[in-house]
């Protein structure tokens, strides 16, 4: 039985109160982080903590004394230790305001198959969708609960028999329903800037720093539909699934030489 952490109390998932039952993200509004746990440790925690801190800043007046990313790290560790060991977990930490106007949190681990973490042998098939799936406000770079893109994007992709969809805003590619986007154009790695309205992805941040250190340059610039469809390679990144290469967008086909090299460079031999 999986045990979850609801406001500091460890309970069996089946005993979750109605407030946290029956929806994908369990609360109607708030912020969340999805992270990979490998070997019993949250991966890339410092980057998750930085984004969590930015989320908490939005609720400064509601923060109880001592409530911080460091406090949540201790609660995440306690939750992991309360469950049976597993090679991989997807762990979701959610922050929301309860009916009593107090800040609440839910930490839920979900067992994860190794194939979700590994590099995909078969490339993804993805399509395009318009910008009505996301609001471009002060929260655009943060992970907000029940953002239409993250709830309906996977459903839209499934209905179209695709693996994912890419959000388009004024002819500019923003992100996918699950991930940040990278393309290889004229031999150069390119990803949309945060000003485009994409999530400040943890894996995106990690890749940009590590690849630059390895001598591979990554530029941030707006990517048009034409740029995307004429790219040599396309791949998606997020903290749980790491790197997934894209075989096709609409009728355009792509290779995966650089993305497979990057995955091997950064993740081979690691949990």
C-alpha positions as CSV (number, residue, x, y, z in Angstrom):
1,X,0.0,0.0,0.0
2,X,1.4,3.4,-1.0
3,X,1.5,5.9,1.8
4,X,1.0,9.6,1.1
5,X,1.7,12.7,3.2
6,X,-1.2,15.0,3.8
7,X,-0.2,18.1,5.8
8,X,2.4,16.1,7.7
9,X,0.2,13.1,8.4
10,X,1.2,9.8,6.7
11,X,-1.8,7.9,5.6
12,X,-2.6,5.0,3.2
13,X,-3.6,6.4,-0.2
14,X,-6.9,4.6,0.0
15,X,-7.7,6.6,3.1
16,X,-7.2,10.0,1.5
17,X,-9.9,12.5,2.5
18,X,-12.3,13.7,-0.1
19,X,-10.3,16.9,-0.5
20,X,-7.6,14.9,-2.3
21,X,-9.6,12.2,-4.0
22,X,-10.9,11.9,-7.5
23,X,-8.9,14.3,-9.7
24,X,-5.6,14.3,-11.5
25,X,-4.1,17.0,-9.3
26,X,-6.3,16.6,-6.3
27,X,-6.9,20.3,-5.7
28,X,-8.5,22.9,-7.9
29,X,-5.8,25.6,-7.7
30,X,-2.3,25.8,-6.4
31,X,1.2,24.8,-7.4
32,X,2.9,21.4,-7.8
33,X,6.3,19.8,-8.5
34,X,6.7,16.4,-10.1
35,X,10.1,14.8,-9.5
36,X,12.0,11.6,-10.1
37,X,13.0,9.6,-7.1
38,X,15.8,7.1,-7.7
39,X,17.7,5.1,-5.1
40,X,15.4,6.7,-2.5
41,X,16.6,10.2,-3.3
42,X,14.8,13.1,-5.2
43,X,16.8,13.8,-8.3
44,X,17.8,17.4,-9.1
45,X,16.4,18.5,-5.8
46,X,18.1,21.9,-5.7
47,X,16.4,22.9,-9.0
48,X,13.1,21.7,-7.8
49,X,13.6,23.6,-4.5
50,X,14.4,26.8,-6.4
51,X,11.1,26.6,-8.4
52,X,9.2,25.7,-5.3
53,X,10.6,28.8,-3.5
54,X,9.3,30.9,-6.4
55,X,5.9,29.3,-6.0
56,X,5.8,30.0,-2.3
57,X,6.6,33.6,-2.9
58,X,3.2,34.0,-4.5
59,X,1.6,33.1,-1.1
60,X,4.0,35.0,1.2
61,X,1.2,36.2,3.4
62,X,-0.1,32.7,4.0
63,X,3.2,31.0,4.8
64,X,3.3,29.5,8.3
65,X,6.5,30.1,10.2
66,X,9.2,27.7,9.0
67,X,7.3,26.6,5.9
68,X,9.9,26.5,3.1
69,X,11.4,24.4,0.4
70,X,13.8,22.9,3.0
71,X,10.8,21.9,5.2
72,X,9.1,20.3,2.2
73,X,12.4,18.4,1.5
74,X,12.3,16.9,5.0
75,X,8.6,15.9,4.4
76,X,9.4,14.4,1.1
77,X,12.2,12.3,2.6
78,X,9.9,11.2,5.4
79,X,7.2,10.2,2.8
80,X,9.7,8.2,0.7
81,X,11.1,6.4,3.8
82,X,7.5,5.4,4.8
83,X,7.1,3.4,1.6
84,X,8.6,0.2,0.4
85,X,11.8,0.7,-1.6
86,X,11.4,0.9,-5.3
87,X,14.0,1.6,-8.1
88,X,12.0,4.6,-9.3
89,X,9.2,6.7,-8.0
90,X,7.4,9.7,-9.5
91,X,6.7,12.0,-6.6
92,X,4.2,14.8,-6.8
93,X,4.3,17.6,-4.2
94,X,1.3,19.9,-4.3
95,X,0.6,23.2,-2.5
96,X,-2.9,24.6,-2.2
97,X,-5.0,26.8,0.0
98,X,-7.7,24.9,2.0
99,X,-11.2,25.9,2.8
100,X,-10.0,27.5,6.0
101,X,-7.6,29.7,4.0
102,X,-4.5,28.0,5.3
103,X,-1.7,26.7,3.1
104,X,-1.8,22.9,2.8
105,X,0.3,20.3,1.1
106,X,0.0,16.8,-0.4
107,X,3.0,14.6,-1.2
108,X,2.2,11.5,-3.2
109,X,4.7,8.9,-4.5
110,X,3.7,6.8,-7.5
111,X,5.7,3.7,-8.6
112,X,7.4,4.3,-12.0
113,X,8.4,1.8,-14.6
114,X,12.0,2.0,-15.8
115,X,10.9,2.5,-19.4
116,X,9.5,5.9,-18.4
117,X,13.0,7.0,-17.4
118,X,15.0,5.3,-20.1
119,X,15.7,6.8,-23.6
120,X,12.9,5.9,-25.9
121,X,13.8,3.6,-28.8
122,X,10.7,4.5,-30.7
123,X,10.3,8.2,-31.3
124,X,7.3,10.1,-30.2
125,X,4.6,11.3,-32.6
126,X,3.3,14.7,-31.7
127,X,0.9,17.4,-33.1
128,X,0.2,21.1,-32.7
129,X,-2.6,22.9,-30.7
130,X,-3.6,26.5,-30.2
131,X,-2.9,28.7,-27.2
132,X,-6.3,28.5,-25.6
133,X,-4.9,25.7,-23.3
134,X,-2.8,28.0,-21.1
135,X,-3.0,31.5,-19.5
136,X,0.2,33.6,-20.0
137,X,0.3,35.4,-16.7
138,X,2.8,35.7,-13.7
139,X,2.4,31.9,-13.2
140,X,3.3,30.9,-16.8
141,X,6.8,29.7,-15.8
142,X,5.5,27.8,-12.7
143,X,3.7,24.5,-12.4
144,X,0.1,25.4,-11.5
145,X,-2.5,22.8,-10.7
146,X,-5.2,22.2,-13.3
147,X,-3.6,24.3,-16.0
148,X,-5.7,23.3,-19.0
149,X,-2.6,22.4,-21.1
150,X,-1.4,19.9,-18.5
151,X,-4.8,18.4,-17.9
152,X,-6.3,18.4,-21.4
153,X,-3.1,18.2,-23.4
154,X,-2.6,14.5,-22.9
155,X,-6.3,13.8,-23.5
156,X,-6.2,15.8,-26.7
157,X,-3.1,13.9,-27.8
158,X,-4.7,10.5,-27.1
159,X,-7.9,11.5,-29.0
160,X,-5.7,12.3,-32.0
161,X,-3.7,9.1,-31.6
162,X,-0.5,11.0,-30.7
163,X,1.9,10.8,-27.9
164,X,1.8,14.5,-27.0
165,X,0.9,18.0,-28.4
166,X,2.8,21.2,-28.7
167,X,1.2,24.5,-27.7
168,X,1.4,27.2,-30.3
169,X,0.9,30.9,-29.5
170,X,0.9,33.4,-32.3
171,X,2.9,31.0,-34.5
172,X,5.5,30.5,-31.8
173,X,6.0,27.1,-30.1
174,X,5.7,27.3,-26.3
175,X,6.0,23.7,-24.8
176,X,4.3,20.4,-24.9
177,X,1.5,19.1,-22.7
178,X,4.1,17.4,-20.6
179,X,7.5,18.8,-21.3
180,X,9.9,21.5,-22.5
181,X,11.0,21.5,-26.1
182,X,14.4,21.4,-27.7
183,X,15.2,21.4,-31.4
184,X,18.4,21.0,-33.4
185,X,18.5,23.6,-36.2
186,X,21.6,24.0,-38.4
187,X,23.5,21.9,-36.0
188,X,22.6,24.1,-33.0
189,X,20.5,23.3,-30.0
190,X,17.6,25.7,-29.4
191,X,14.9,25.9,-26.8
192,X,12.2,28.5,-26.3
193,X,13.0,31.3,-23.8
194,X,10.9,31.7,-20.6
195,X,9.5,34.9,-22.2
196,X,7.6,32.6,-24.6
197,X,5.5,31.4,-21.6
198,X,7.0,28.0,-21.1
199,X,7.5,26.2,-17.8
200,X,10.9,26.9,-16.2
201,X,11.6,23.2,-16.4
202,X,14.0,21.5,-14.0
203,X,15.4,19.2,-16.7
204,X,15.6,22.1,-19.2
205,X,17.7,24.1,-16.7
206,X,19.9,21.1,-15.9
207,X,20.5,20.3,-19.6
208,X,21.4,23.9,-20.4
209,X,24.0,24.0,-17.7
210,X,25.5,20.5,-18.3
211,X,25.6,20.8,-22.0
212,X,27.3,24.2,-21.9
213,X,29.9,22.7,-19.6
214,X,30.4,19.8,-22.0
215,X,31.0,22.2,-24.9
216,X,27.6,22.0,-26.5
217,X,26.0,25.4,-26.9
218,X,22.3,25.9,-26.3
219,X,20.6,29.1,-27.3
220,X,17.2,30.4,-26.1
221,X,15.2,31.9,-28.9
222,X,11.7,31.9,-30.2
223,X,10.9,28.9,-32.3
224,X,8.3,29.3,-35.1
225,X,6.2,26.5,-36.6
226,X,8.5,26.7,-39.7
227,X,11.6,26.4,-37.5
228,X,10.1,23.4,-35.8
229,X,9.0,21.6,-39.0
230,X,12.4,22.2,-40.7
231,X,14.5,21.1,-37.7
232,X,16.9,18.2,-37.9
233,X,16.0,16.9,-34.5
234,X,13.3,17.5,-31.9
235,X,13.2,16.2,-28.3
236,X,11.2,16.8,-25.2
237,X,12.5,17.0,-21.6
238,X,11.0,16.9,-18.1
239,X,12.3,15.9,-14.7
240,X,10.6,12.5,-14.6
241,X,11.0,11.3,-18.1
242,X,14.3,13.0,-18.7
243,X,14.8,13.1,-22.5
244,X,12.4,11.7,-25.1
245,X,13.1,12.1,-28.8
246,X,10.4,13.0,-31.3
247,X,10.1,11.1,-34.5
248,X,7.4,13.3,-36.2
249,X,5.5,16.5,-35.9
250,X,2.5,16.5,-38.3
251,X,4.2,15.3,-41.5
252,X,7.8,16.2,-40.7
253,X,10.2,13.5,-39.7
254,X,13.3,13.8,-37.5
255,X,16.5,11.9,-36.6
256,X,17.8,11.4,-33.0
257,X,21.6,11.4,-33.3
258,X,22.3,14.3,-30.9
259,X,19.5,13.6,-28.4
260,X,20.6,9.9,-28.0
261,X,24.2,11.2,-27.5
262,X,23.1,13.7,-24.8
263,X,21.1,11.0,-22.9
264,X,24.1,8.7,-23.0
265,X,26.4,11.5,-21.9
266,X,24.3,12.6,-18.9
267,X,22.4,9.5,-17.8
268,X,24.2,6.3,-18.8
269,X,25.4,4.4,-15.7
270,X,23.1,6.5,-13.4
271,X,19.9,5.5,-11.6
